[in-house]
């Protein structure tokens, strides 16, 4: 176990940003902290890297207590690498010197930086300045600089928020490969579900300072604890008090009948809106369905969770 957070509570005045938060992660694991603005994910990141102190609870990394009711280890004493949302590269240093900044003086800097540049696919860009790099290249330099300190834990703060949508998939794949190759344990803080599902071994979902659910993306998708979590992972329909995924709506069979209200082509399928009684349902369908026609439907599988 590389990290253990036990009953962590953090208040800012009367506001409880984190409430009795408990989770752990294994060495070499990548975890995503997923939540909307105000969920507490940034506060948790700041606590882990030492920029905030907890009010109650205990934070342990690699069997060392970093913060509890009587202990607080300062940020510079924690072996944690942090990649900021804007990468925060030194604008006056070239790629090689940016990465070398984090290398221990006891280490052969040339060999260490060259190795990291190879891992992050930056070889040949040693003399480039940050403003001469693409967004993806800047991100890889920031990652290499963080890895240069040989951290026990790597924190990525909204790592893909500044990238164009068209580049995200490619860059996410590259960064995931780099993290796995390095073997470093990693926490990704994000409010984008696709960042979490594509990068993490497990996802921890925060809401209003509480840990709602933590598991693999597949398990959470199939077994959400409540409606809020279910909707994070895609469209959820409701019929007669039954909740179900859009792909579990079977059209053309069954004893219920709905009216087609909309059908348009997107992402290889016709995105279809139907009305049943007073409720609208959404589902992707391979064929165009004429508007205002009736169609029978059935539900393949429903979700079972608390409606709270």
C-alpha positions in Angstrom: 0.0 0.0 0.0 1.5 3.4 -1.1 -1.2 5.7 0.4 -3.8 5.6 3.1 -6.2 8.4 3.9 -8.3 7.7 7.0 -11.2 9.7 8.2 -9.9 13.0 6.7 -12.0 16.1 7.5 -11.1 19.6 6.4 -13.1 22.7 7.2 -12.9 26.3 5.9 -14.8 28.3 8.5 -18.3 26.8 8.6 -17.8 24.9 5.3 -16.8 21.3 5.5 -14.7 20.7 2.3 -14.0 17.1 3.2 -15.9 14.8 5.5 -14.5 11.6 7.0 -12.8 10.7 3.8 -11.2 7.2 3.8 -9.5 5.4 0.9 -6.2 3.7 0.1 -4.2 2.9 -3.0 -1.7 0.3 -4.0 1.9 0.8 -5.2 1.9 1.3 -9.0 -1.8 2.0 -9.1 -3.4 5.0 -10.9 -6.4 6.5 -9.2 -8.7 9.3 -10.5 -10.4 11.6 -8.1 -13.5 12.6 -10.0 -15.9 15.4 -9.0 -17.6 18.6 -10.0 -16.5 22.0 -8.8 -16.9 22.2 -5.0 -16.7 18.4 -4.5 -13.5 18.6 -2.5 -11.1 17.1 -5.0 -8.7 20.1 -5.1 -8.7 20.3 -1.4 -7.7 16.6 -1.2 -4.9 17.2 -3.7 -3.6 20.1 -1.6 -3.7 18.0 1.5 -1.8 15.2 -0.1 1.0 17.5 -1.4 1.1 19.4 1.9 -0.4 22.8 0.9 -3.3 22.3 3.4 -3.4 20.7 6.8 -6.2 18.3 7.8 -8.5 19.1 10.8 -8.9 15.5 11.8 -7.9 12.2 10.4 -4.6 10.7 9.2 -2.7 10.7 5.9 0.0 8.0 5.4 2.3 7.5 2.4 4.6 4.5 2.2 4.1 3.8 6.0 5.1 7.4 7.0 2.6 9.7 8.7 2.5 12.9 6.7 -0.4 14.5 8.6 -2.5 13.7 11.6 -3.7 15.5 14.7 -0.1 15.9 15.9 2.1 15.6 12.8 2.5 17.8 9.7 5.3 17.1 7.2 6.0 20.2 5.0 5.6 19.9 1.2 9.4 20.0 0.5 9.8 17.0 2.8 7.3 14.9 1.0 8.5 12.9 -2.0 5.6 13.8 -4.2 5.7 15.0 -7.8 3.0 17.5 -8.9 2.1 18.4 -12.5 0.0 21.5 -12.5 -3.0 22.2 -14.7 -1.0 24.8 -16.8 2.2 22.6 -16.7 4.1 25.6 -15.0 7.3 25.1 -17.1 10.2 27.6 -16.5 9.9 29.9 -19.6 13.6 30.9 -19.5 14.9 27.3 -19.5 15.0 24.9 -22.5 13.5 21.4 -22.3 16.7 19.7 -21.0 17.2 22.3 -18.2 13.5 22.2 -17.3 13.7 18.4 -16.7 17.2 18.6 -15.1 15.8 21.0 -12.5 14.3 18.2 -10.5 17.3 15.8 -10.8 19.2 15.1 -7.6 22.8 16.5 -7.6 24.0 13.0 -6.6 22.7 11.6 -9.9 24.3 11.8 -13.4 22.1 14.6 -14.8 22.8 13.9 -18.4 22.0 10.2 -18.2 18.9 10.8 -16.0 17.5 13.5 -18.3 18.3 11.6 -21.4 16.5 8.5 -20.0 13.4 10.6 -19.1 13.4 12.3 -22.5 13.4 8.9 -24.2 10.5 7.6 -22.0 8.5 10.7 -22.7 9.3 10.7 -26.4 11.1 14.1 -26.2 14.5 13.1 -27.6 15.7 15.7 -30.1 13.8 18.6 -28.4 16.5 19.2 -25.8 17.2 22.8 -26.8 13.6 23.9 -27.5 12.1 26.5 -25.3 8.6 26.0 -23.8 6.9 28.5 -26.1 8.3 26.5 -29.1 6.5 23.3 -28.0 3.0 22.0 -28.6 0.6 21.6 -25.7 1.1 17.9 -25.7 4.9 18.3 -25.7 4.8 20.8 -22.9 2.7 18.4 -20.8 5.3 15.6 -21.4 8.1 18.0 -20.3 6.2 18.8 -17.1 5.7 15.1 -16.5 9.3 14.3 -17.1 10.4 17.0 -14.7 8.1 15.6 -12.0 9.4 12.1 -12.6 13.0 13.4 -12.3 12.6 13.7 -8.6 11.8 9.9 -8.4 8.6 10.6 -6.4 6.8 8.0 -4.4 3.5 9.5 -5.6 2.7 11.6 -8.7 -0.2 14.0 -8.6 -1.8 15.3 -11.9 -4.1 18.3 -11.5 -6.7 18.5 -14.4 -3.9 17.3 -16.8 -5.8 17.5 -20.0 -8.0 20.6 -19.5 -5.9 22.9 -21.7 -5.7 20.5 -24.7 -7.8 20.6 -27.8 -10.4 17.9 -27.8 -9.0 16.3 -31.0 -5.6 15.8 -29.2 -7.0 14.4 -25.9 -7.2 10.7 -26.8 -3.7 10.6 -28.2 -2.1 12.5 -25.3 -4.0 10.5 -22.7 -2.7 7.3 -24.2 0.9 8.6 -24.3 0.7 9.8 -20.7 -0.8 6.6 -19.4 2.0 4.6 -21.1 4.6 6.9 -19.6 3.1 6.5 -16.1 2.9 2.7 -16.4 6.4 2.4 -17.8 7.8 4.5 -14.9 6.0 2.4 -12.3 5.1 5.4 -10.3 1.9 5.5 -8.3 -0.4 8.3 -9.6 -3.4 10.3 -8.6 -5.3 12.2 -11.3 -7.7 15.0 -10.2 -10.3 15.8 -12.8 -13.9 16.7 -13.5 -14.0 15.0 -16.9 -15.3 11.4 -16.8 -13.4 10.4 -20.0 -10.1 11.4 -18.4 -10.9 9.2 -15.4 -12.1 6.2 -17.3 -9.3 6.2 -19.8 -6.4 6.7 -17.3 -7.3 5.2 -14.0 -7.3 1.7 -12.5 -9.9 2.9 -10.1 -12.1 6.0 -9.7 -13.0 7.8 -6.5 -16.1 9.9 -6.9 -16.5 12.9 -4.6 -19.6 15.0 -4.0 -19.9 17.7 -1.4 -16.8 16.6 0.3 -17.8 13.0 0.7 -16.5 9.9 -1.1 -19.6 8.5 -2.8 -18.1 5.4 -4.5 -14.7 4.0 -5.4 -14.0 1.1 -7.7 -13.1 0.3 -11.3 -15.0 2.2 -14.0 -16.6 -1.0 -15.3 -17.9 -1.9 -11.8 -19.2 1.6 -11.2 -20.9 1.7 -14.6 -22.7 -1.5 -13.9 -23.3 -0.9 -10.2 -23.7 2.8 -9.4 -24.6 3.5 -5.8 -27.1 6.3 -6.7 -28.6 8.3 -9.6 -25.9 10.9 -9.4 -23.1 8.4 -10.0 -25.1 6.6 -12.7 -25.5 9.8 -14.7 -21.8 10.6 -14.5 -21.2 7.5 -16.7 -23.8 8.3 -19.4 -27.4 8.7 -20.1 -29.9 7.2 -17.6 -33.5 6.8 -18.6 -36.5 6.4 -16.2 -39.8 4.7 -16.9 -42.4 4.0 -14.2 -39.7 4.3 -11.5 -37.3 2.0 -13.2 -33.9 3.4 -14.2 -31.8 2.0 -17.1 -29.0 2.8 -19.5 -29.7 4.1 -22.9 -28.2 1.0 -24.6 -30.6 -1.2 -22.6 -33.6 0.3 -24.3 -34.7 -2.3 -26.9 -36.8 -0.8 -29.7 -39.3 -2.7 -31.9 -40.3 -5.3 -29.3 -42.2 -5.3 -25.9 -45.6 -4.4 -24.7 -44.9 -0.7 -24.0 -45.4 1.9 -26.8 -43.6 5.2 -27.2 -43.7 8.1 -29.6 -40.6 9.1 -31.6 -39.9 12.8 -30.9 -36.5 13.3 -32.5 -33.9 11.3 -34.5 -30.6 12.7 -35.8 -27.4 11.2 -37.0 -24.3 11.6 -34.7 -21.2 9.5 -33.9 -22.3 6.7 -36.3 -25.8 6.2 -34.9 -29.2 8.0 -34.9 -29.6 9.7 -31.5 -33.3 9.1 -30.8 -35.6 10.8 -28.4 -38.9 9.0 -27.5 -41.8 9.9 -25.2 -43.6 7.4 -23.0 -46.4 8.9 -20.9 -44.9 12.1 -19.5 -41.3 10.9 -19.7 -38.6 11.3 -22.4 -36.2 8.5 -23.2 -32.9 8.7 -25.1 -31.1 6.0 -27.0 -28.7 5.5 -29.9 -30.3 3.5 -32.8 -28.8 2.2 -36.1 -31.8 3.3 -38.2 -33.6 6.6 -38.6 -37.1 6.5 -37.0 -39.7 8.8 -38.5 -40.8 11.5 -36.2 -44.2 11.2 -34.5 -44.5 7.5 -35.2 -45.2 4.9 -32.5 -42.8 2.1 -31.6 -42.9 -0.7 -29.1 -40.0 -1.0 -26.6 -38.7 -3.2 -23.8 -36.0 -2.8 -21.2 -33.1 -5.3 -21.3 -31.7 -4.5 -17.8 -32.5 -2.0 -15.1 -30.2 -0.2 -12.7 -30.7 -0.8 -9.0 -29.6 2.0 -6.7 -30.7 4.6 -4.1 -32.6 7.5 -5.7 -31.0 10.0 -3.2 
